[in-house]
């Protein structure tokens, strides 16, 4: 399952923001909350958004994490 592979890939992340136009982000949140407690503590937000261009995604992430500083 790709959600488990993704959990393994981001275990070293400092912070995490999930956004997706569907419900995948909620499924992933449930997975990491249940099985990756160390990642779950790094989860800052789960946002449901419409489709975005690559540049819009970069701007969203940059703005989100810069506001927290």
NORHU-V517764 format. One record per residue. N is the residue number from 0. NEAR is the number of other C-alpha atoms within 12 Angstrom. D_LAST is the distance of its C-alpha to the last C-alpha in whole Angstrom. Layout:
n=[N N]
near=[NEAR NEAR]
d_last=[D_LAST D_LAST]
This chain:
n=[0 1 2 3 4 5 6 7 8 9 10 11 12 13 14 15 16 17 18 19 20 21 22 23 24 25 26 27 28 29 30 31 32 33 34 35 36 37 38 39 40 41 42 43 44 45 46 47 48 49 50 51 52 53 54 55 56 57 58 59 60 61 62 63 64 65 66 67 68]
near=[10 12 20 20 14 19 28 18 14 22 22 15 18 15 20 27 30 29 27 21 15 16 17 19 24 22 21 31 32 22 23 29 19 16 18 25 16 20 28 28 20 22 29 20 21 24 22 17 18 13 13 16 11 10 11 15 19 13 15 20 23 15 14 22 18 10 10 12 7]
d_last=[34 32 29 30 30 26 25 27 25 22 22 20 17 14 12 15 15 19 20 24 26 29 28 28 24 25 28 26 24 27 28 25 25 28 29 25 24 22 20 20 18 15 16 13 15 19 19 23 23 26 27 24 25 23 22 20 19 17 16 15 13 11 10 10 7 5 6 4 0]
